[in-house]
Amino acid sequence: MLEQLQKGFIDIVRFVKGEGKLTESNVKEAVKRIRRILLEADVNYRVVKEFIGRTTEKALGEEVLRSLSPGEVFTKIVYDELVELLGRENKDLKTASIPPTVTMLVGLQGSGKTTFAAKLAKYFMDRSKKPVLVSTDVYRPAAQEQLMKLGKQIGVPVFTGGEDIYARAKDAIDFCRKHHRDVLIVDTAGRLHIDEDMMSELEELKKELKPHNILYVADGMTGQDAVNTAGAFNERLEIDGIVLTKMDSDARGGAALSIKYITGKSIVFIGTGEKIGDLEKFYPDRMAKRILGMGDVAGLVEKVQSVMDEEYSKRMQKKIQKGRITLDDYLEQLEKLKKMGPIESIFEMIPGFSKFKMRNVSVDERELVKAKAIIQSMTKEERANPSIINGSRRKRIAKGSGTTPADVNRVLNRYWQLVKLTKSLKKLKFPSDFSDLGF
């Protein structure tokens, strides 16, 4: 996520920290590099100008130039400005005093509204809510079928009705009340571009439904186009917040850094993968730390807690401390890790890991199935003590699992990598805030 932006800012932090002291000359060189990075990331030019102006003014302050740790202070200035740009505080959705809470999703066709509708339903379910989905898109072929398929996948009812989309949406509210469902998510129709018919329809839906939340869903990869379109939607509908989808594929970050400044509306969620569970609440301070390579410990803890209960965590902690991770433990961890979302985004949350190449680390569904077959073909003794697995045992395991000795070697190599990684993590100090970094 935002790899291009991350790499650029991490290089600047290293450059500044490598200087003996801050001078007008090296401050100007640093902000010159920041300007180039932001423009290459497709950040709006007005945002770039404002960011550079504030950063330069603060960095050239007398107190900063006389600081004993000018590199750290400069990094703190950049961090504060990034947080300001991203929205300062995270935004929560409004909740109706009398259920259901109605959340209306708007945006262009192809932005990922329908998939996000299901992700948001799953998000509510995980928080003990009872959501209902309804589609008012009668123009895109199979739009309602797609939503029904996603709803079935996560066990959420999808309300269907006649061709009159206004009556259908209002009937969905009655359905929620009758069946004691407390959240209604309305997936609306989009177009390839903004047109008057679409906007008029959305305005009428807003008037009929009186939604508690209107979320503009944008494809994060479209950069300034997403920002400009968000502004147009906000003018007509007065949106409450923004969702950026496909952030796992967005290396630049132009939309994330521009959209709050231009629209005045906060980012509420970001989509971090293709799976239904790949959705994150957006926190400006956490995102700023990730961009600067400082990790996101709070986000990592939340992800871990979502898939690992306290009993499992204590059990694994004892095994890690004693160096007794077995292949059964490895397989269990792989399955839990996969539930946490894209592996790359998980490693981004670990402070200091930005400098390591994690491209060779992946959790593929097919590889997981193969690994499970291989491990289950081992004896109990082999799973507990993998070091005893020799050439003849590898051949037997491969034959029993319908794989090859090379596949068995691959699983064993990744297991030993995990053992090595857990030993490294034991020594890694996780900073809780900037005080641990010298600020």
One Martini backbone bead per residue (centre of mass of N, CA, C, O) as a GRO file, in nm:
protein
  439
    1MET     BB    1   0.093   0.039   0.026
    2LEU     BB    2   0.221   0.324  -0.087
    3GLU     BB    3   0.519   0.261  -0.182
    4GLN     BB    4   0.620   0.520  -0.321
    5LEU     BB    5   0.573   0.709  -0.080
    6GLN     BB    6   0.732   0.557   0.132
    7LYS     BB    7   1.011   0.553   0.002
    8GLY     BB    8   1.047   0.858  -0.019
    9PHE     BB    9   1.020   0.930   0.290
   10ILE     BB   10   1.237   0.741   0.400
   11ASP     BB   11   1.473   0.875   0.244
   12ILE     BB   12   1.441   1.155   0.376
   13VAL     BB   13   1.483   1.072   0.668
   14ARG     BB   14   1.771   0.967   0.622
   15PHE     BB   15   1.893   1.226   0.517
   16VAL     BB   16   1.841   1.408   0.766
   17LYS     BB   17   1.972   1.213   0.983
   18GLY     BB   18   2.263   1.234   0.832
   19GLU     BB   19   2.277   1.507   0.937
   20GLY     BB   20   2.430   1.698   1.173
   21LYS     BB   21   2.254   1.951   1.078
   22LEU     BB   22   2.035   2.205   1.040
   23THR     BB   23   1.978   2.382   0.739
   24GLU     BB   24   1.870   2.572   0.492
   25SER     BB   25   1.982   2.385   0.273
   26ASN     BB   26   1.875   2.093   0.371
   27VAL     BB   27   1.580   2.174   0.393
   28LYS     BB   28   1.539   2.249   0.093
   29GLU     BB   29   1.614   1.969  -0.011
   30ALA     BB   30   1.393   1.809   0.135
   31VAL     BB   31   1.141   1.968   0.019
   32LYS     BB   32   1.208   1.912  -0.273
   33ARG     BB   33   1.164   1.607  -0.248
   34ILE     BB   34   0.875   1.617  -0.148
   35ARG     BB   35   0.752   1.754  -0.391
   36ARG     BB   36   0.820   1.530  -0.593
   37ILE     BB   37   0.673   1.297  -0.453
   38LEU     BB   38   0.386   1.421  -0.454
   39LEU     BB   39   0.359   1.463  -0.761
   40GLU     BB   40   0.413   1.161  -0.838
   41ALA     BB   41   0.151   1.078  -0.652
   42ASP     BB   42  -0.091   1.272  -0.740
   43VAL     BB   43  -0.100   1.532  -0.590
   44ASN     BB   44  -0.238   1.807  -0.535
   45TYR     BB   45  -0.098   2.115  -0.591
   46ARG     BB   46  -0.227   2.265  -0.347
   47VAL     BB   47  -0.133   2.062  -0.137
   48VAL     BB   48   0.168   2.084  -0.188
   49LYS     BB   49   0.204   2.385  -0.132
   50GLU     BB   50   0.101   2.377   0.162
   51PHE     BB   51   0.292   2.163   0.275
   52ILE     BB   52   0.563   2.300   0.207
   53GLY     BB   53   0.518   2.568   0.352
   54ARG     BB   54   0.480   2.458   0.645
   55THR     BB   55   0.737   2.286   0.666
   56THR     BB   56   0.946   2.509   0.612
   57GLU     BB   57   0.868   2.706   0.838
   58LYS     BB   58   0.918   2.504   1.075
   59ALA     BB   59   1.215   2.404   0.998
   60LEU     BB   60   1.329   2.723   1.012
   61GLY     BB   61   1.318   2.737   1.294
   62GLU     BB   62   1.517   2.814   1.557
   63GLU     BB   63   1.457   2.565   1.740
   64VAL     BB   64   1.527   2.350   1.527
   65LEU     BB   65   1.823   2.441   1.446
   66ARG     BB   66   1.912   2.401   1.770
   67SER     BB   67   1.877   2.117   1.786
   68LEU     BB   68   2.006   1.803   1.891
   69SER     BB   69   1.762   1.657   1.696
   70PRO     BB   70   1.680   1.751   1.392
   71GLY     BB   71   1.583   1.497   1.241
   72GLU     BB   72   1.349   1.425   1.435
   73VAL     BB   73   1.202   1.696   1.416
   74PHE     BB   74   1.146   1.690   1.115
   75THR     BB   75   0.982   1.428   1.119
   76LYS     BB   76   0.761   1.542   1.305
   77ILE     BB   77   0.664   1.758   1.112
   78VAL     BB   78   0.582   1.570   0.882
   79TYR     BB   79   0.384   1.405   1.045
   80ASP     BB   80   0.189   1.636   1.125
   81GLU     BB   81   0.120   1.714   0.827
   82LEU     BB   82   0.002   1.442   0.744
   83VAL     BB   83  -0.225   1.432   0.951
   84GLU     BB   84  -0.362   1.690   0.858
   85LEU     BB   85  -0.413   1.594   0.564
   86LEU     BB   86  -0.576   1.319   0.656
   87GLY     BB   87  -0.766   1.456   0.924
   88ARG     BB   88  -0.647   1.392   1.229
   89GLU     BB   89  -0.933   1.238   1.265
   90ASN     BB   90  -1.141   0.994   1.317
   91LYS     BB   91  -1.442   0.869   1.168
   92ASP     BB   92  -1.770   0.820   1.257
   93LEU     BB   93  -2.061   0.681   1.236
   94LYS     BB   94  -2.379   0.724   1.241
   95THR     BB   95  -2.656   0.675   1.475
   96ALA     BB   96  -2.960   0.572   1.526
   97SER     BB   97  -3.206   0.607   1.763
   98ILE     BB   98  -3.387   0.459   1.542
   99PRO     BB   99  -3.412   0.188   1.391
  100PRO     BB  100  -3.242   0.210   1.119
  101THR     BB  101  -2.932   0.253   0.993
  102VAL     BB  102  -2.864   0.462   0.713
  103THR     BB  103  -2.647   0.368   0.435
  104MET     BB  104  -2.520   0.549   0.159
  105LEU     BB  105  -2.388   0.458  -0.160
  106VAL     BB  106  -2.154   0.640  -0.363
  107GLY     BB  107  -2.061   0.643  -0.719
  108LEU     BB  108  -1.888   0.515  -0.956
  109GLN     BB  109  -1.842   0.298  -1.186
  110GLY     BB  110  -1.594   0.072  -1.052
  111SER     BB  111  -1.526   0.153  -0.739
  112GLY     BB  112  -1.667  -0.075  -0.530
  113LYS     BB  113  -1.952  -0.065  -0.389
  114THR     BB  114  -2.061  -0.359  -0.364
  115THR     BB  115  -1.823  -0.476  -0.211
  116PHE     BB  116  -1.833  -0.270   0.019
  117ALA     BB  117  -2.114  -0.339   0.125
  118ALA     BB  118  -2.023  -0.620   0.229
  119LYS     BB  119  -1.792  -0.522   0.410
  120LEU     BB  120  -1.972  -0.345   0.593
  121ALA     BB  121  -2.153  -0.572   0.691
  122LYS     BB  122  -1.922  -0.730   0.824
  123TYR     BB  123  -1.834  -0.508   1.015
  124PHE     BB  124  -2.103  -0.504   1.173
  125MET     BB  125  -2.115  -0.801   1.257
  126ASP     BB  126  -1.844  -0.787   1.428
  127ARG     BB  127  -2.036  -0.564   1.610
  128SER     BB  128  -2.329  -0.691   1.663
  129LYS     BB  129  -2.484  -0.650   1.404
  130LYS     BB  130  -2.791  -0.623   1.177
  131PRO     BB  131  -2.776  -0.640   0.851
  132VAL     BB  132  -2.887  -0.488   0.536
  133LEU     BB  133  -2.929  -0.530   0.186
  134VAL     BB  134  -2.957  -0.291  -0.098
  135SER     BB  135  -3.052  -0.241  -0.439
  136THR     BB  136  -3.069   0.051  -0.689
  137ASP     BB  137  -2.951  -0.111  -0.940
  138VAL     BB  138  -3.116  -0.121  -1.272
  139TYR     BB  139  -2.871  -0.104  -1.499
  140ARG     BB  140  -2.677  -0.312  -1.411
  141PRO     BB  141  -2.590  -0.607  -1.486
  142ALA     BB  142  -2.619  -0.809  -1.206
  143ALA     BB  143  -2.615  -0.632  -0.945
  144GLN     BB  144  -2.808  -0.789  -0.754
  145GLU     BB  145  -2.668  -1.066  -0.780
  146GLN     BB  146  -2.401  -0.981  -0.655
  147LEU     BB  147  -2.517  -0.900  -0.378
  148MET     BB  148  -2.645  -1.177  -0.312
  149LYS     BB  149  -2.384  -1.339  -0.316
  150LEU     BB  150  -2.243  -1.178  -0.091
  151GLY     BB  151  -2.460  -1.213   0.126
  152LYS     BB  152  -2.444  -1.523   0.138
  153GLN     BB  153  -2.140  -1.542   0.218
  154ILE     BB  154  -2.210  -1.369   0.509
  155GLY     BB  155  -2.518  -1.383   0.608
  156VAL     BB  156  -2.690  -1.151   0.449
  157PRO     BB  157  -2.962  -0.988   0.380
  158VAL     BB  158  -3.136  -0.927   0.063
  159PHE     BB  159  -3.329  -0.687  -0.058
  160THR     BB  160  -3.621  -0.713  -0.263
  161GLY     BB  161  -3.790  -0.571  -0.561
  162GLY     BB  162  -3.894  -0.356  -0.755
  163GLU     BB  163  -3.824  -0.106  -1.000
  164ASP     BB  164  -3.883   0.090  -0.776
  165ILE     BB  165  -3.634   0.230  -0.593
  166TYR     BB  166  -3.784   0.394  -0.373
  167ALA     BB  167  -3.971   0.171  -0.271
  168ARG     BB  168  -3.753  -0.036  -0.210
  169ALA     BB  169  -3.598   0.126   0.006
  170LYS     BB  170  -3.844   0.172   0.199
  171ASP     BB  171  -3.908  -0.132   0.235
  172ALA     BB  172  -3.636  -0.200   0.369
  173ILE     BB  173  -3.693  -0.046   0.629
  174ASP     BB  174  -3.942  -0.213   0.711
  175PHE     BB  175  -3.793  -0.481   0.724
  176CYS     BB  176  -3.603  -0.405   0.954
  177ARG     BB  177  -3.823  -0.349   1.165
  178LYS     BB  178  -3.971  -0.626   1.153
  179HIS     BB  179  -3.668  -0.790   1.192
  180HIS     BB  180  -3.463  -0.640   1.377
  181ARG     BB  181  -3.280  -0.448   1.201
  182ASP     BB  182  -3.007  -0.194   1.245
  183VAL     BB  183  -2.899  -0.210   0.931
  184LEU     BB  184  -2.878  -0.012   0.622
  185ILE     BB  185  -2.749  -0.088   0.293
  186VAL     BB  186  -2.711   0.129   0.008
  187ASP     BB  187  -2.684   0.040  -0.329
  188THR     BB  188  -2.597   0.234  -0.593
  189ALA     BB  189  -2.590   0.384  -0.886
  190GLY     BB  190  -2.367   0.418  -1.160
  191ARG     BB  191  -2.118   0.567  -1.362
  192LEU     BB  192  -1.855   0.657  -1.574
  193HIS     BB  193  -1.995   0.935  -1.519
  194ILE     BB  194  -2.115   1.238  -1.465
  195ASP     BB  195  -2.472   1.290  -1.441
  196GLU     BB  196  -2.784   1.417  -1.410
  197ASP     BB  197  -2.952   1.161  -1.364
  198MET     BB  198  -2.789   1.043  -1.131
  199MET     BB  199  -2.800   1.288  -0.935
  200SER     BB  200  -3.109   1.306  -0.918
  201GLU     BB  201  -3.154   1.025  -0.805
  202LEU     BB  202  -2.985   1.063  -0.546
  203GLU     BB  203  -3.145   1.303  -0.435
  204GLU     BB  204  -3.414   1.146  -0.411
  205LEU     BB  205  -3.312   0.927  -0.221
  206LYS     BB  206  -3.234   1.112   0.006
  207LYS     BB  207  -3.518   1.229   0.050
  208GLU     BB  208  -3.661   0.950   0.113
  209LEU     BB  209  -3.447   0.823   0.334
  210LYS     BB  210  -3.270   0.985   0.522
  211PRO     BB  211  -2.973   0.939   0.571
  212HIS     BB  212  -2.713   0.913   0.808
  213ASN     BB  213  -2.521   0.808   0.565
  214ILE     BB  214  -2.285   0.934   0.315
  215LEU     BB  215  -2.081   0.743   0.095
  216TYR     BB  216  -1.793   0.789  -0.086
  217VAL     BB  217  -1.680   0.578  -0.351
  218ALA     BB  218  -1.332   0.521  -0.427
  219ASP     BB  219  -1.072   0.480  -0.643
  220GLY     BB  220  -0.750   0.507  -0.532
  221MET     BB  221  -0.598   0.480  -0.823
  222THR     BB  222  -0.718   0.768  -0.956
  223GLY     BB  223  -0.661   1.001  -0.779
  224GLN     BB  224  -0.760   1.309  -0.881
  225ASP     BB  225  -1.024   1.200  -0.996
  226ALA     BB  226  -1.145   1.123  -0.721
  227VAL     BB  227  -1.138   1.407  -0.602
  228ASN     BB  228  -1.314   1.558  -0.811
  229THR     BB  229  -1.565   1.375  -0.781
  230ALA     BB  230  -1.613   1.420  -0.481
  231GLY     BB  231  -1.678   1.720  -0.509
  232ALA     BB  232  -1.934   1.682  -0.685
  233PHE     BB  233  -2.095   1.507  -0.485
  234ASN     BB  234  -2.088   1.706  -0.246
  235GLU     BB  235  -2.249   1.941  -0.378
  236ARG     BB  236  -2.520   1.760  -0.412
  237LEU     BB  237  -2.515   1.565  -0.120
  238GLU     BB  238  -2.349   1.590   0.127
  239ILE     BB  239  -2.129   1.421   0.239
  240ASP     BB  240  -1.977   1.233   0.520
  241GLY     BB  241  -1.777   1.036   0.354
  242ILE     BB  242  -1.485   0.828   0.273
  243VAL     BB  243  -1.395   0.569   0.033
  244LEU     BB  244  -1.103   0.365  -0.025
  245THR     BB  245  -1.025   0.162  -0.276
  246LYS     BB  246  -0.761  -0.040  -0.368
  247MET     BB  247  -0.504   0.014  -0.171
  248ASP     BB  248  -0.327  -0.241  -0.231
  249SER     BB  249  -0.269  -0.106  -0.541
  250ASP     BB  250  -0.165   0.170  -0.418
  251ALA     BB  251   0.148   0.338  -0.467
  252ARG     BB  252   0.096   0.654  -0.438
  253GLY     BB  253  -0.156   0.844  -0.277
  254GLY     BB  254  -0.314   1.096  -0.389
  255ALA     BB  255  -0.600   1.064  -0.267
  256ALA     BB  256  -0.534   1.042   0.038
  257LEU     BB  257  -0.377   1.339   0.040
  258SER     BB  258  -0.629   1.520  -0.097
  259ILE     BB  259  -0.941   1.478  -0.021
  260LYS     BB  260  -0.972   1.639   0.245
  261TYR     BB  261  -0.875   1.920   0.147
  262ILE     BB  262  -1.083   1.952  -0.093
  263THR     BB  263  -1.367   1.852   0.061
  264GLY     BB  264  -1.369   1.823   0.395
  265LYS     BB  265  -1.367   1.506   0.399
  266SER     BB  266  -1.344   1.209   0.552
  267ILE     BB  267  -1.186   0.921   0.596
  268VAL     BB  268  -1.321   0.602   0.695
  269PHE     BB  269  -1.230   0.389   0.468
  270ILE     BB  270  -1.025   0.101   0.363
  271GLY     BB  271  -0.927  -0.100   0.102
  272THR     BB  272  -0.696  -0.405   0.133
  273GLY     BB  273  -0.872  -0.608  -0.054
  274GLU     BB  274  -1.076  -0.871  -0.191
  275LYS     BB  275  -1.180  -0.949   0.066
  276ILE     BB  276  -1.431  -0.903   0.293
  277GLY     BB  277  -1.215  -0.842   0.539
  278ASP     BB  278  -1.068  -0.602   0.362
  279LEU     BB  279  -1.107  -0.372   0.616
  280GLU     BB  280  -1.039  -0.031   0.722
  281LYS     BB  281  -1.006   0.186   0.949
  282PHE     BB  282  -0.940   0.528   0.949
  283TYR     BB  283  -0.609   0.658   1.055
  284PRO     BB  284  -0.408   0.922   1.023
  285ASP     BB  285  -0.171   0.852   1.220
  286ARG     BB  286  -0.118   0.565   1.116
  287MET     BB  287  -0.064   0.637   0.819
  288ALA     BB  288   0.177   0.824   0.868
  289LYS     BB  289   0.361   0.607   0.992
  290ARG     BB  290   0.364   0.420   0.745
  291ILE     BB  291   0.486   0.622   0.545
  292LEU     BB  292   0.751   0.657   0.752
  293GLY     BB  293   0.816   0.354   0.867
  294MET     BB  294   0.670   0.315   1.180
  295GLY     BB  295   0.413   0.187   1.170
  296ASP     BB  296   0.113  -0.010   1.328
  297VAL     BB  297   0.050  -0.132   1.621
  298ALA     BB  298  -0.252  -0.093   1.673
  299GLY     BB  299  -0.347  -0.233   1.410
  300LEU     BB  300  -0.207  -0.504   1.462
  301VAL     BB  301  -0.351  -0.576   1.724
  302GLU     BB  302  -0.638  -0.580   1.605
  303LYS     BB  303  -0.589  -0.806   1.402
  304VAL     BB  304  -0.499  -1.022   1.600
  305GLN     BB  305  -0.757  -1.012   1.785
  306SER     BB  306  -0.962  -1.101   1.551
  307VAL     BB  307  -0.811  -1.414   1.536
  308MET     BB  308  -0.693  -1.411   1.843
  309ASP     BB  309  -0.713  -1.537   2.130
  310GLU     BB  310  -0.593  -1.538   2.446
  311GLU     BB  311  -0.521  -1.838   2.469
  312TYR     BB  312  -0.356  -1.860   2.208
  313SER     BB  313  -0.149  -1.635   2.268
  314LYS     BB  314  -0.028  -1.764   2.523
  315ARG     BB  315   0.059  -2.030   2.396
  316MET     BB  316   0.248  -1.903   2.174
  317GLN     BB  317   0.432  -1.741   2.359
  318LYS     BB  318   0.555  -1.984   2.504
  319LYS     BB  319   0.669  -2.123   2.249
  320ILE     BB  320   0.852  -1.892   2.154
  321GLN     BB  321   1.024  -1.867   2.416
  322LYS     BB  322   1.109  -2.189   2.384
  323GLY     BB  323   1.135  -2.280   2.079
  324ARG     BB  324   0.838  -2.470   2.006
  325ILE     BB  325   0.768  -2.471   1.702
  326THR     BB  326   0.549  -2.629   1.503
  327LEU     BB  327   0.385  -2.737   1.222
  328ASP     BB  328   0.107  -2.699   1.345
  329ASP     BB  329   0.154  -2.404   1.423
  330TYR     BB  330   0.218  -2.302   1.140
  331LEU     BB  331  -0.057  -2.367   1.013
  332GLU     BB  332  -0.230  -2.203   1.208
  333GLN     BB  333  -0.092  -1.929   1.144
  334LEU     BB  334  -0.155  -1.917   0.845
  335GLU     BB  335  -0.466  -1.913   0.873
  336LYS     BB  336  -0.474  -1.653   1.049
  337LEU     BB  337  -0.313  -1.466   0.862
  338LYS     BB  338  -0.513  -1.474   0.624
  339LYS     BB  339  -0.749  -1.330   0.787
  340MET     BB  340  -0.584  -1.042   0.811
  341GLY     BB  341  -0.475  -1.026   0.520
  342PRO     BB  342  -0.251  -0.880   0.354
  343ILE     BB  343   0.079  -0.933   0.415
  344GLU     BB  344   0.200  -0.655   0.344
  345SER     BB  345   0.022  -0.486   0.546
  346ILE     BB  346   0.129  -0.621   0.801
  347PHE     BB  347   0.436  -0.546   0.773
  348GLU     BB  348   0.386  -0.236   0.773
  349MET     BB  349   0.310  -0.240   1.094
  350ILE     BB  350   0.610  -0.297   1.143
  351PRO     BB  351   0.859  -0.165   1.291
  352GLY     BB  352   1.130  -0.160   1.047
  353PHE     BB  353   1.017  -0.340   0.791
  354SER     BB  354   1.057  -0.142   0.545
  355LYS     BB  355   1.371  -0.238   0.493
  356PHE     BB  356   1.247  -0.500   0.404
  357LYS     BB  357   1.211  -0.773   0.193
  358MET     BB  358   0.869  -0.919   0.139
  359ARG     BB  359   0.810  -1.058  -0.148
  360ASN     BB  360   0.852  -1.376  -0.055
  361VAL     BB  361   0.597  -1.324   0.119
  362SER     BB  362   0.319  -1.557   0.123
  363VAL     BB  363  -0.052  -1.627   0.110
  364ASP     BB  364  -0.178  -1.890  -0.060
  365GLU     BB  365  -0.443  -2.084  -0.102
  366ARG     BB  366  -0.302  -2.319  -0.253
  367GLU     BB  367  -0.058  -2.339  -0.060
  368LEU     BB  368  -0.223  -2.403   0.191
  369VAL     BB  369  -0.342  -2.671   0.094
  370LYS     BB  370  -0.068  -2.804   0.042
  371ALA     BB  371   0.051  -2.770   0.327
  372LYS     BB  372  -0.166  -2.933   0.473
  373ALA     BB  373  -0.116  -3.203   0.327
  374ILE     BB  374   0.179  -3.232   0.408
  375ILE     BB  375   0.151  -3.218   0.720
  376GLN     BB  376  -0.071  -3.453   0.735
  377SER     BB  377   0.156  -3.670   0.617
  378MET     BB  378   0.281  -3.663   0.880
  379THR     BB  379   0.405  -3.738   1.158
  380LYS     BB  380   0.397  -3.653   1.480
  381GLU     BB  381   0.705  -3.635   1.508
  382GLU     BB  382   0.758  -3.449   1.257
  383ARG     BB  383   0.582  -3.207   1.351
  384ALA     BB  384   0.747  -3.163   1.623
  385ASN     BB  385   1.035  -3.256   1.454
  386PRO     BB  386   1.161  -3.148   1.152
  387SER     BB  387   1.475  -3.228   1.168
  388ILE     BB  388   1.416  -3.547   1.089
  389ILE     BB  389   1.375  -3.473   0.793
  390ASN     BB  390   1.456  -3.655   0.524
  391GLY     BB  391   1.470  -3.778   0.214
  392SER     BB  392   1.278  -4.025   0.258
  393ARG     BB  393   1.056  -3.866   0.403
  394ARG     BB  394   0.993  -3.671   0.174
  395LYS     BB  395   0.894  -3.883  -0.028
  396ARG     BB  396   0.662  -3.991   0.148
  397ILE     BB  397   0.511  -3.722   0.188
  398ALA     BB  398   0.466  -3.658  -0.112
  399LYS     BB  399   0.303  -3.913  -0.179
  400GLY     BB  400   0.076  -3.870   0.046
  401SER     BB  401   0.005  -3.557  -0.081
  402GLY     BB  402   0.050  -3.523  -0.398
  403THR     BB  403   0.349  -3.431  -0.428
  404THR     BB  404   0.669  -3.293  -0.394
  405PRO     BB  405   0.977  -3.260  -0.260
  406ALA     BB  406   0.985  -2.955  -0.325
  407ASP     BB  407   0.727  -2.885  -0.165
  408VAL     BB  408   0.832  -2.979   0.106
  409ASN     BB  409   1.074  -2.789   0.116
  410ARG     BB  410   0.910  -2.526   0.108
  411VAL     BB  411   0.763  -2.566   0.377
  412LEU     BB  412   1.016  -2.597   0.553
  413ASN     BB  413   1.149  -2.325   0.485
  414ARG     BB  414   0.911  -2.150   0.595
  415TYR     BB  415   0.925  -2.253   0.878
  416TRP     BB  416   1.218  -2.157   0.938
  417GLN     BB  417   1.154  -1.861   0.886
  418LEU     BB  418   0.957  -1.831   1.121
  419VAL     BB  419   1.151  -1.900   1.345
  420LYS     BB  420   1.343  -1.665   1.279
  421LEU     BB  421   1.133  -1.435   1.304
  422THR     BB  422   1.051  -1.477   1.605
  423LYS     BB  423   1.335  -1.414   1.712
  424SER     BB  424   1.339  -1.122   1.606
  425LEU     BB  425   1.078  -1.013   1.749
  426LYS     BB  426   1.188  -1.042   2.042
  427LYS     BB  427   1.408  -0.796   1.980
  428LEU     BB  428   1.184  -0.602   1.900
  429LYS     BB  429   1.110  -0.262   1.928
  430PHE     BB  430   0.801  -0.109   2.007
  431PRO     BB  431   0.684   0.189   1.943
  432SER     BB  432   0.425   0.384   2.089
  433ASP     BB  433   0.581   0.656   2.035
  434PHE     BB  434   0.783   0.938   1.999
  435SER     BB  435   0.945   0.903   2.265
  436ASP     BB  436   1.099   0.640   2.149
  437LEU     BB  437   1.235   0.840   1.907
  438GLY     BB  438   1.321   1.131   2.053
  439PHE     BB  439   1.064   1.346   2.096
   0.00000   0.00000   0.00000
